[in-house]
Amino acid sequence: MDTYTQVVAKLREAVTAAMRKAIADGALPEAALPEFIIEIPADTKNGDFATNAAMAGAKSFRMPPFKIAQAVTERLDLSGTLCERFETAGPGFINFFLGAEFNAAVVREILADPEGYGASDFGKGERVNVEFVSANPTGPMHMGNARGGALGDCLAAVLGKAGYDTAREFYVNDAGNQIEKFACSLEARYLQIYKGDAVVFPEDGYQGADITELAREFADIHGDSYVEQDSDTRKKALVDYALPKNIKKMQEDMATYRITYDKWFFESELHQSGAVKAVVDLLTEKGLTYEQDGAVWYKNREVVTEKLLKEGKTQKYIDNLELKDDVLIRQNGNPTYFAADIAYHKNKFDRGFDTLIDIWGADHHGHVMRMKGAMDAIGCDGSKLNVVLMQLVKLVRGGELVKMSKRTGKAIQLRDLLEEVPVDSTRFLFNTREANTQMDFDLDLAVTQDNQNPVYYVQYAHARICSIFKALQKDGVTPRPCTDEELMRLIAPEEKELIVHLALYGSEIVSAAKDYDPTKITRYVTQLATLFHKFYNACRVKGEDEGLMQARLALCGCTRSVIKNVLTMFNITCPETM
């Protein structure tokens, strides 16, 4: 348990013990102890921690909060809490002020294990599968994939730090309608090479230049040998050539983006293994399918309605959702994407994952409830499937919307972005806005090397600390272990503010993991850089007496370690000079 968590736990114990003593002494009437919180006040001038215990107890004790606060504080013992004093404020808040022992304890804790600091067993080894990007392999990856990649990878990193056994997964949709469309598009472009405009391009085909390029490469290898072949043979040959090339490009792009997946899962495996048919059969056995117009349908309305009623939703609420049933097997006998998706999520549960996290585009909002319902329907726990919905990204340059690449003159793809913008900036900036908010990605800002660029600002703080140590080393000053008495001299307001923020790191990791929100950590480390600059500008390191200088060097070292800890976790470089 880190120092911050210990303080909160000890304060809770102290307040609870004081309430019980007040009841025993007759200062408070016999009543159930109220639920109360201990938190950091919005304005830390009012204390480092505060509790609403007196207000929370007003109903139970049938007394004014300020009288409850008085009864509690008269019996409050702060020993072991690392707080030196308390005071009451307003209608009955009890505010606590940390002592110098807290500052020393935090610095000692970080110095004892800089790389492991912030890690916890909060997740208790729960196996979590984080599936993200999962781009369609029929074409290049786009800006949504860029945002999803940074978000998913950093979320997985946060979960790992919080004690979850986390696996990253990419689902390759190499089967179904989109592959048939891919095949028809390739076939048309290939035949057009030899037959010209006499070959009509499919109305719903993929129009991208990448399709034409793949068809040309295929023709360069095979010539016109497939022109007179039957269509199925020709399309299979084209897909067998083009699809692996596209998948390899996706893997290369992800590697450039510093994302390493534990598994690339291919949808085709589900069909080949019979898993898709098996899940349709299972739903049929449970009476949750029916046949209509030559297709097999899933009773989505029935399943989701039952689920929502159990959750306490009204029939009116459910009717407003306009739920529809879903096709599992088309008239032509081919399974739908939805059927394969059910089989895929079942496969993940069958592999022993306790929780599934999917990063989806916001346009998949309507798919969430039916997938959760389908999991319940096949005997898996739909509540263990969690979906992070991600809003659109707009690229901006000079305040104007950008859609075309300067280099290619075509729509900007992930690969174009990574060629123009440093990976450090891309990964960090995509994690500065919550997934559920639309985002303007400023291309000018992303390449700027000054403090306006958040990642540069954080990296510069790390490099600045490194330069402090190097400069002092030239002057013959070597950091050494500090005594508790020396560390307890770190009592300047800027020192205390920095130390409290350092102490919050572990709880921020847990909060980010619970909320599936890695942007909390980018905000945390940006604020850490700000507080360090504030401290360094206010508190001289060199020139103070040796004991205080060493204590401040230790604080500099702690800050450097936590910045490095965050950037390393997010796979962002941590330069020592800039």
C-alpha positions as CSV (number, residue, x, y, z in Angstrom):
1,M,0.0,0.0,0.0
2,D,1.5,3.3,-1.0
3,T,1.9,6.3,1.4
4,Y,-1.1,8.2,0.0
5,T,-3.4,5.2,0.4
6,Q,-2.1,4.5,3.9
7,V,-2.9,8.1,4.9
8,V,-6.4,7.8,3.6
9,A,-6.9,4.5,5.3
10,K,-5.5,5.7,8.6
11,L,-7.6,8.8,8.6
12,R,-10.7,6.8,7.9
13,E,-9.8,4.6,10.9
14,A,-9.2,7.6,13.1
15,V,-12.5,9.3,12.2
16,T,-14.4,6.0,12.7
17,A,-12.8,5.4,16.0
18,A,-13.6,9.0,17.2
19,M,-17.2,8.5,16.2
20,R,-17.5,5.3,18.1
21,K,-15.8,6.9,21.2
22,A,-18.3,9.8,20.9
23,I,-21.2,7.4,20.9
24,A,-19.7,5.5,23.9
25,D,-19.2,8.8,25.8
26,G,-22.8,9.9,25.0
27,A,-21.7,12.9,22.9
28,L,-23.4,11.3,20.0
29,P,-26.6,9.1,20.1
30,E,-26.6,5.4,19.3
31,A,-26.9,5.1,15.6
32,A,-25.4,3.3,12.6
33,L,-22.1,5.0,11.5
34,P,-22.6,7.0,8.3
35,E,-20.8,6.3,5.0
36,F,-18.3,9.2,4.5
37,I,-15.5,10.1,2.2
38,I,-12.0,11.4,2.6
39,E,-10.8,13.5,-0.3
40,I,-8.4,16.2,-1.4
41,P,-10.1,19.6,-1.2
42,A,-10.4,21.6,-4.4
43,D,-8.5,24.4,-2.6
44,T,-5.6,22.8,-0.7
45,K,-5.4,26.0,1.5
46,N,-8.3,24.3,3.3
47,G,-6.2,21.3,4.1
48,D,-4.5,18.4,2.4
49,F,-7.5,16.1,3.1
50,A,-11.0,16.7,4.2
51,T,-13.9,14.5,5.3
52,N,-17.7,15.0,5.1
53,A,-18.3,12.6,8.0
54,A,-20.2,15.2,10.1
55,M,-22.6,16.1,7.3
56,A,-23.0,12.5,6.3
57,G,-23.9,11.7,9.9
58,A,-26.5,14.4,10.3
59,K,-29.4,12.2,9.3
60,S,-28.3,9.2,11.5
61,F,-27.4,11.2,14.6
62,R,-30.2,13.8,14.1
63,M,-27.8,16.6,15.1
64,P,-26.4,19.6,13.3
65,P,-23.2,18.7,11.4
66,F,-21.0,21.3,13.3
67,K,-22.0,19.6,16.6
68,I,-21.1,16.2,15.2
69,A,-17.8,17.6,14.0
70,Q,-17.1,19.0,17.5
71,A,-17.8,15.6,19.1
72,V,-15.6,13.8,16.7
73,T,-12.6,16.2,16.7
74,E,-12.6,16.3,20.6
75,R,-11.8,12.5,20.4
76,L,-9.7,12.5,17.2
77,D,-6.3,10.8,17.5
78,L,-4.0,11.6,14.5
79,S,-1.1,9.4,15.6
80,G,0.0,7.2,12.7
81,T,-1.8,9.3,10.1
82,L,1.2,11.4,9.1
83,C,-1.1,14.5,9.6
84,E,0.0,17.1,12.1
85,R,-3.2,18.9,12.8
86,F,-6.9,19.3,11.8
87,E,-9.6,22.0,11.9
88,T,-13.3,22.3,11.2
89,A,-14.7,24.5,8.5
90,G,-18.0,25.6,7.0
91,P,-21.0,23.6,8.0
92,G,-18.9,20.8,9.5
93,F,-16.0,19.7,7.2
94,I,-13.0,18.3,9.1
95,N,-9.8,19.3,7.3
96,F,-6.5,17.6,7.8
97,F,-3.0,19.0,7.3
98,L,-0.1,16.7,6.5
99,G,3.1,16.9,8.4
100,A,6.8,16.8,7.3
101,E,6.9,13.1,8.0
102,F,4.6,12.6,5.1
103,N,7.0,14.4,2.8
104,A,9.9,12.2,3.9
105,A,7.8,9.0,3.6
106,V,6.8,9.7,0.0
107,V,10.4,10.5,-1.1
108,R,11.7,7.4,0.6
109,E,9.0,5.3,-1.0
110,I,9.9,6.5,-4.5
111,L,13.6,6.2,-4.1
112,A,13.2,2.6,-2.8
113,D,11.7,1.4,-6.1
114,P,11.6,4.1,-8.8
115,E,10.6,1.7,-11.7
116,G,8.0,-0.1,-9.6
117,Y,6.5,3.0,-8.1
118,G,2.8,3.4,-8.8
119,A,2.2,-0.3,-9.5
120,S,-0.4,-2.1,-7.4
121,D,-2.2,-5.4,-7.1
122,F,-5.6,-3.6,-7.5
123,G,-6.5,-5.9,-10.4
124,K,-5.5,-9.0,-8.5
125,G,-4.2,-10.7,-11.7
126,E,-7.6,-10.6,-13.4
127,R,-7.1,-11.6,-17.0
128,V,-8.2,-8.8,-19.3
129,N,-8.3,-8.9,-23.1
130,V,-8.0,-5.4,-24.7
131,E,-8.9,-5.6,-28.4
132,F,-8.2,-2.4,-30.4
133,V,-7.7,-1.0,-33.9
134,S,-8.9,-4.3,-35.6
135,A,-8.9,-2.4,-38.9
136,N,-10.5,-3.9,-42.0
137,P,-7.6,-5.5,-44.0
138,T,-9.0,-4.4,-47.3
139,G,-7.3,-1.0,-47.3
140,P,-4.9,1.3,-45.4
141,M,-5.5,2.3,-41.8
142,H,-7.1,5.7,-41.1
143,M,-7.2,8.4,-38.4
144,G,-9.7,6.5,-36.2
145,N,-7.2,3.6,-36.2
146,A,-4.5,6.1,-35.1
147,R,-6.5,7.3,-32.2
148,G,-7.7,3.8,-31.3
149,G,-4.1,2.5,-31.4
150,A,-2.7,5.0,-28.9
151,L,-5.8,4.7,-26.7
152,G,-5.9,0.9,-26.6
153,D,-2.2,0.4,-26.1
154,C,-1.9,3.0,-23.3
155,L,-5.0,1.6,-21.6
156,A,-3.5,-1.9,-21.7
157,A,-0.4,-0.4,-20.1
158,V,-2.3,1.3,-17.3
159,L,-4.2,-1.9,-16.6
160,G,-1.0,-3.8,-16.4
161,K,0.4,-1.3,-14.0
162,A,-2.7,-1.6,-11.8
163,G,-2.2,-5.3,-11.4
164,Y,-4.3,-6.8,-14.2
165,D,-3.0,-9.6,-16.4
166,T,-3.5,-7.8,-19.7
167,A,-3.3,-9.1,-23.3
168,R,-3.5,-6.9,-26.4
169,E,-5.3,-8.3,-29.4
170,F,-6.0,-7.3,-33.1
171,Y,-9.0,-9.0,-34.8
172,V,-8.4,-9.3,-38.5
173,N,-11.7,-9.4,-40.5
174,D,-10.3,-11.7,-43.2
175,A,-13.7,-13.3,-44.0
176,G,-17.2,-12.3,-45.0
177,N,-18.7,-9.6,-47.2
178,Q,-15.8,-7.2,-47.1
179,I,-13.4,-9.8,-48.4
180,E,-15.9,-10.7,-51.2
181,K,-16.1,-7.0,-52.1
182,F,-12.3,-6.8,-51.9
183,A,-12.0,-9.7,-54.3
184,C,-14.5,-8.2,-56.8
185,S,-12.7,-4.8,-56.7
186,L,-9.3,-6.5,-57.3
187,E,-10.8,-8.6,-60.1
188,A,-12.2,-5.6,-61.9
189,R,-9.0,-3.6,-61.7
190,Y,-7.0,-6.6,-62.9
191,L,-9.3,-7.2,-65.9
192,Q,-9.3,-3.5,-66.7
193,I,-5.6,-3.7,-67.3
194,Y,-6.2,-6.0,-70.3
195,K,-9.8,-5.1,-71.3
196,G,-10.0,-1.5,-70.5
197,D,-13.3,0.2,-69.7
198,A,-15.2,-2.7,-71.1
199,V,-14.9,-4.1,-67.6
200,V,-17.5,-2.4,-65.3
201,F,-16.2,-1.7,-61.8
202,P,-18.6,-2.9,-59.0
203,E,-20.9,-0.1,-57.8
204,D,-20.1,-0.8,-54.2
205,G,-16.4,-1.7,-54.8
206,Y,-13.4,-0.3,-53.1
207,Q,-12.3,2.8,-55.1
208,G,-8.9,3.4,-53.5
209,A,-5.7,3.7,-55.5
210,D,-4.3,0.9,-53.3
211,I,-6.7,-1.6,-55.1
212,T,-5.4,-0.5,-58.5
213,E,-1.8,-0.8,-57.3
214,L,-2.3,-4.3,-55.9
215,A,-3.9,-5.4,-59.1
216,R,-1.0,-4.0,-61.1
217,E,1.5,-5.8,-59.0
218,F,-0.4,-9.0,-59.4
219,A,-0.4,-8.5,-63.2
220,D,3.3,-7.8,-63.2
221,I,3.9,-11.2,-61.7
222,H,1.3,-13.3,-63.4
223,G,0.6,-11.3,-66.6
224,D,-2.7,-12.1,-68.3
225,S,-2.7,-15.8,-67.2
226,Y,-5.8,-15.3,-65.0
227,V,-7.8,-13.3,-67.6
228,E,-9.4,-16.4,-69.0
229,Q,-9.7,-18.3,-65.7
230,D,-13.1,-18.6,-64.1
231,S,-14.0,-15.8,-61.8
232,D,-13.8,-17.7,-58.5
233,T,-10.2,-19.0,-59.3
234,R,-9.2,-15.5,-60.4
235,K,-10.6,-13.8,-57.3
236,K,-9.0,-16.4,-54.9
237,A,-5.6,-15.8,-56.5
238,L,-5.9,-12.1,-56.2
239,V,-7.0,-12.2,-52.6
240,D,-4.3,-14.7,-51.7
241,Y,-1.8,-12.3,-53.1
242,A,-3.2,-9.0,-51.9
243,L,-4.6,-9.8,-48.4
244,P,-1.3,-11.0,-46.8
245,K,0.4,-7.8,-48.2
246,N,-2.2,-5.6,-46.6
247,I,-2.0,-7.5,-43.3
248,K,1.8,-7.2,-43.4
249,K,1.5,-3.4,-43.9
250,M,-0.9,-3.2,-40.9
251,Q,1.6,-5.1,-38.8
252,E,4.4,-2.8,-39.9
253,D,2.4,0.3,-39.2
254,M,1.6,-1.0,-35.7
255,A,5.3,-1.7,-35.1
256,T,6.2,1.8,-36.2
257,Y,3.5,3.0,-33.8
258,R,5.3,1.0,-31.1
259,I,2.4,-1.3,-30.6
260,T,3.1,-5.0,-30.0
261,Y,0.1,-7.3,-29.9
262,D,0.0,-10.5,-28.0
263,K,-2.3,-12.0,-30.6
264,W,-3.4,-11.3,-34.2
265,F,-6.7,-13.2,-34.4
266,F,-8.0,-14.1,-37.8
267,E,-11.8,-14.2,-38.4
268,S,-11.2,-17.0,-41.0
269,E,-10.1,-19.3,-38.2
270,L,-13.6,-19.0,-36.6
271,H,-15.2,-20.2,-39.9
272,Q,-12.7,-22.9,-40.6
273,S,-13.0,-24.3,-37.1
274,G,-16.8,-24.4,-37.2
275,A,-17.0,-22.0,-34.3
276,V,-19.5,-19.7,-36.1
277,K,-21.8,-22.5,-37.0
278,A,-21.5,-23.9,-33.4
279,V,-22.6,-20.6,-31.9
280,V,-25.6,-20.3,-34.2
281,D,-26.5,-23.9,-33.3
282,L,-26.2,-23.0,-29.6
283,L,-28.6,-20.1,-30.0
284,T,-31.0,-22.3,-31.9
285,E,-30.9,-24.9,-29.2
286,K,-31.9,-22.2,-26.7
287,G,-34.8,-21.2,-28.8
288,L,-33.4,-17.9,-29.7
289,T,-33.4,-18.1,-33.5
290,Y,-36.1,-18.4,-36.2
291,E,-36.1,-18.8,-40.0
292,Q,-37.7,-16.1,-42.2
293,D,-37.3,-15.4,-45.9
294,G,-34.7,-18.1,-46.2
295,A,-32.4,-16.6,-43.5
296,V,-31.7,-17.5,-39.9
297,W,-32.6,-14.7,-37.4
298,Y,-31.5,-14.0,-33.8
299,K,-34.2,-12.9,-31.4
300,N,-32.3,-9.8,-30.3
301,R,-35.5,-7.9,-29.3
302,E,-36.5,-10.7,-26.9
303,V,-33.1,-11.1,-25.4
304,V,-32.3,-7.4,-24.9
305,T,-35.8,-6.6,-23.6
306,E,-35.6,-9.3,-21.0
307,K,-32.1,-8.1,-20.0
308,L,-33.3,-4.4,-19.7
309,L,-36.4,-5.3,-17.7
310,K,-34.2,-7.2,-15.2
311,E,-32.1,-4.1,-14.9
312,G,-35.1,-2.1,-13.9
313,K,-35.8,-0.3,-17.2
314,T,-39.4,0.5,-18.2
315,Q,-41.2,-0.9,-21.2
316,K,-41.5,2.6,-22.5
317,Y,-37.8,3.1,-22.3
318,I,-37.3,-0.2,-24.2
319,D,-39.9,0.7,-26.9
320,N,-38.0,3.9,-27.6
321,L,-34.9,1.9,-28.4
322,E,-36.7,0.5,-31.4
323,L,-34.9,-2.9,-31.1
324,K,-34.6,-5.1,-34.1
325,D,-33.8,-8.8,-34.6
326,D,-30.6,-9.6,-36.4
327,V,-29.7,-12.0,-39.3
328,L,-27.2,-14.7,-38.4
329,I,-27.2,-16.7,-41.6
330,R,-28.1,-15.0,-44.9
331,Q,-30.3,-16.5,-47.6
332,N,-27.2,-17.6,-49.5
333,G,-26.1,-19.6,-46.5
334,N,-23.2,-17.3,-45.4
335,P,-22.9,-16.2,-41.8
336,T,-23.2,-12.5,-41.1
337,Y,-20.5,-10.4,-39.4
338,F,-22.7,-10.4,-36.2
339,A,-22.7,-14.2,-36.1
340,A,-18.9,-14.2,-36.4
341,D,-18.6,-11.5,-33.7
342,I,-20.6,-13.6,-31.2
343,A,-18.3,-16.6,-31.9
344,Y,-15.2,-14.4,-31.6
345,H,-16.2,-13.0,-28.2
346,K,-17.2,-16.4,-27.0
347,N,-13.7,-17.6,-28.1
348,K,-12.1,-14.9,-25.9
349,F,-14.1,-16.0,-22.9
350,D,-13.3,-19.6,-23.7
351,R,-9.6,-18.7,-23.6
352,G,-9.9,-17.8,-20.0
353,F,-10.3,-14.1,-20.0
354,D,-12.3,-12.7,-17.1
355,T,-13.0,-9.3,-18.8
356,L,-13.1,-8.2,-22.4
357,I,-12.5,-4.6,-23.4
358,D,-13.2,-3.5,-27.0
359,I,-12.3,-0.1,-28.4
360,W,-14.9,0.7,-31.0
361,G,-15.8,3.8,-33.1
362,A,-18.8,5.7,-31.8
363,D,-20.8,4.6,-34.9
364,H,-20.9,1.1,-33.2
365,H,-23.0,2.5,-30.3
366,G,-26.0,0.4,-31.3
367,H,-24.0,-2.7,-31.4
368,V,-23.0,-2.7,-27.8
369,M,-26.3,-3.7,-26.2
370,R,-26.9,-6.5,-28.6
371,M,-23.4,-7.9,-28.1
372,K,-23.8,-7.9,-24.4
373,G,-27.2,-9.5,-24.7
374,A,-25.8,-12.2,-27.1
375,M,-23.1,-13.0,-24.5
376,D,-25.7,-13.5,-21.8
377,A,-27.7,-15.6,-24.3
378,I,-24.9,-18.1,-25.0
379,G,-24.0,-18.5,-21.3
380,C,-21.2,-15.9,-21.0
381,D,-21.5,-12.9,-18.7
382,G,-22.4,-9.9,-20.8
383,S,-21.4,-7.5,-18.0
384,K,-17.8,-8.6,-18.5
385,L,-17.8,-7.3,-22.0
386,N,-16.9,-3.6,-21.8
387,V,-16.9,-1.3,-24.8
388,V,-15.0,2.0,-25.0
389,L,-16.6,4.1,-27.7
390,M,-14.3,6.5,-29.5
391,Q,-15.3,9.7,-31.2
392,L,-14.0,11.0,-34.5
393,V,-10.7,12.7,-35.1
394,K,-10.2,15.8,-37.2
395,L,-6.8,16.8,-38.5
396,V,-6.1,20.5,-38.3
397,R,-3.2,22.6,-39.7
398,G,-3.1,26.4,-39.3
399,G,-6.6,26.3,-37.9
400,E,-8.0,24.7,-41.0
401,L,-9.4,21.2,-41.5
402,V,-6.9,18.9,-43.3
403,K,-8.1,15.9,-45.3
404,M,-5.3,15.4,-47.9
405,S,-1.7,14.4,-47.4
406,K,0.9,16.9,-48.6
407,R,3.1,14.1,-49.8
408,T,0.6,12.0,-51.7
409,G,-2.3,14.3,-52.3
410,K,-4.6,11.6,-51.1
411,A,-6.7,11.2,-47.9
412,I,-4.3,11.1,-44.9
413,Q,-3.8,7.5,-43.6
414,L,-2.1,6.3,-40.4
415,R,1.1,5.7,-42.3
416,D,1.1,9.3,-43.6
417,L,0.6,10.6,-40.1
418,L,3.5,8.6,-38.7
419,E,5.8,9.9,-41.4
420,E,4.9,13.5,-40.7
421,V,4.5,13.5,-36.9
422,P,6.9,12.0,-34.3
423,V,5.5,8.9,-32.7
424,D,6.0,10.4,-29.2
425,S,3.7,13.3,-30.1
426,T,1.1,11.1,-31.7
427,R,0.9,8.6,-28.8
428,F,0.8,11.4,-26.2
429,L,-1.6,13.8,-28.0
430,F,-4.1,11.1,-28.8
431,N,-4.3,10.4,-25.0
432,T,-5.0,14.0,-24.0
433,R,-8.7,13.8,-24.8
434,E,-11.1,11.2,-23.4
435,A,-12.3,8.7,-26.0
436,N,-15.9,9.9,-25.8
437,T,-15.0,13.4,-26.9
438,Q,-14.4,14.5,-30.5
439,M,-10.8,15.6,-31.1
440,D,-9.0,18.1,-33.2
441,F,-5.5,16.8,-33.8
442,D,-3.3,19.8,-34.4
443,L,-0.5,18.8,-36.8
444,D,1.4,22.1,-36.2
445,L,1.4,21.5,-32.5
446,A,2.4,17.9,-32.9
447,V,5.7,18.8,-34.6
448,T,6.4,21.8,-32.4
449,Q,9.5,21.5,-30.2
450,D,8.5,23.9,-27.4
451,N,6.5,23.9,-24.3
452,Q,3.2,24.3,-26.2
453,N,3.5,20.7,-27.2
454,P,2.5,18.7,-24.1
455,V,4.8,15.7,-24.7
456,Y,7.8,18.1,-25.3
457,Y,6.9,19.9,-22.1
458,V,7.0,16.7,-20.1
459,Q,10.1,15.4,-21.8
460,Y,11.8,18.7,-21.2
461,A,11.1,18.5,-17.5
462,H,12.8,15.1,-17.4
463,A,15.8,16.5,-19.4
464,R,16.0,19.5,-17.2
465,I,16.3,17.4,-14.1
466,C,19.0,15.3,-15.8
467,S,20.9,18.5,-16.5
468,I,20.7,19.6,-12.9
469,F,22.4,16.4,-11.8
470,K,25.1,16.7,-14.5
471,A,25.8,20.3,-13.6
472,L,26.2,19.5,-9.9
473,Q,28.3,16.5,-10.7
474,K,30.8,18.8,-12.5
475,D,30.9,20.9,-9.3
476,G,31.8,17.8,-7.4
477,V,28.3,17.3,-5.8
478,T,27.2,13.7,-5.7
479,P,23.7,12.7,-4.5
480,R,23.7,10.6,-1.3
481,P,21.0,8.9,0.9
482,C,19.3,11.5,3.1
483,T,18.3,11.1,6.7
484,D,14.6,11.4,7.7
485,E,15.5,14.7,9.4
486,E,16.9,16.1,6.1
487,L,13.9,15.0,4.1
488,M,11.6,16.5,6.7
489,R,13.1,19.9,5.8
490,L,11.1,19.8,2.5
491,I,8.4,22.1,3.8
492,A,8.3,25.0,1.4
493,P,4.8,25.3,-0.2
494,E,6.2,24.4,-3.7
495,E,8.0,21.3,-2.3
496,K,4.9,20.1,-0.4
497,E,2.7,20.6,-3.5
498,L,5.1,18.6,-5.7
499,I,5.4,15.8,-3.1
500,V,1.6,15.5,-2.6
501,H,1.3,15.2,-6.4
502,L,4.0,12.5,-6.5
503,A,2.1,10.7,-3.8
504,L,-1.1,10.6,-5.9
505,Y,0.5,8.6,-8.8
506,G,-0.6,5.2,-7.6
507,S,-4.2,6.3,-7.0
508,E,-4.3,8.0,-10.4
509,I,-3.2,4.7,-12.0
510,V,-6.0,2.8,-10.3
511,S,-8.5,5.5,-11.2
512,A,-7.5,5.4,-14.9
513,A,-7.7,1.6,-14.8
514,K,-11.2,1.6,-13.2
515,D,-12.5,4.2,-15.7
516,Y,-10.6,2.8,-18.8
517,D,-9.2,6.3,-19.2
518,P,-5.5,6.6,-19.8
519,T,-5.9,10.3,-20.4
520,K,-5.9,10.7,-16.6
521,I,-2.2,9.8,-16.7
522,T,-1.2,12.2,-19.4
523,R,-2.9,15.0,-17.5
524,Y,-1.2,13.8,-14.3
525,V,2.3,13.8,-15.7
526,T,1.7,17.2,-17.5
527,Q,0.7,18.7,-14.1
528,L,3.8,17.0,-12.5
529,A,6.0,18.8,-15.0
530,T,4.3,22.1,-14.2
531,L,4.8,21.6,-10.4
532,F,8.4,20.7,-10.9
533,H,9.2,23.8,-12.8
534,K,7.3,25.8,-10.1
535,F,9.4,24.1,-7.4
536,Y,12.7,24.6,-9.2
537,N,12.0,28.3,-9.8
538,A,11.1,28.9,-6.2
539,C,13.6,26.6,-4.3
540,R,17.3,26.7,-4.9
541,V,19.0,23.4,-5.1
542,K,22.7,24.4,-5.3
543,G,23.8,27.0,-2.8
544,E,21.8,25.8,0.2
545,D,23.4,24.1,3.1
546,E,24.4,20.5,2.2
547,G,21.6,18.7,4.0
548,L,18.8,20.7,2.4
549,M,20.6,20.5,-1.0
550,Q,20.7,16.7,-0.8
551,A,17.0,16.6,0.2
552,R,16.0,18.8,-2.8
553,L,18.2,16.6,-5.0
554,A,16.3,13.6,-3.7
555,L,13.0,15.3,-4.6
556,C,14.4,16.1,-8.1
557,G,15.3,12.5,-8.5
558,C,11.8,11.3,-7.4
559,T,10.2,13.6,-10.0
560,R,12.5,12.4,-12.7
561,S,11.7,8.8,-11.9
562,V,8.0,9.3,-12.0
563,I,8.1,11.2,-15.3
564,K,10.2,8.4,-16.7
565,N,7.9,5.8,-15.2
566,V,4.9,7.3,-17.0
567,L,6.6,7.9,-20.4
568,T,8.1,4.4,-20.4
569,M,4.8,2.9,-19.5
570,F,3.3,4.7,-22.5
571,N,6.2,3.7,-24.8
572,I,7.3,7.3,-25.2
573,T,11.0,8.2,-25.3
574,C,12.5,9.9,-22.2
575,P,15.5,12.0,-23.4
576,E,18.1,13.1,-21.0
577,T,19.1,16.1,-23.1
578,M,17.0,18.4,-25.3
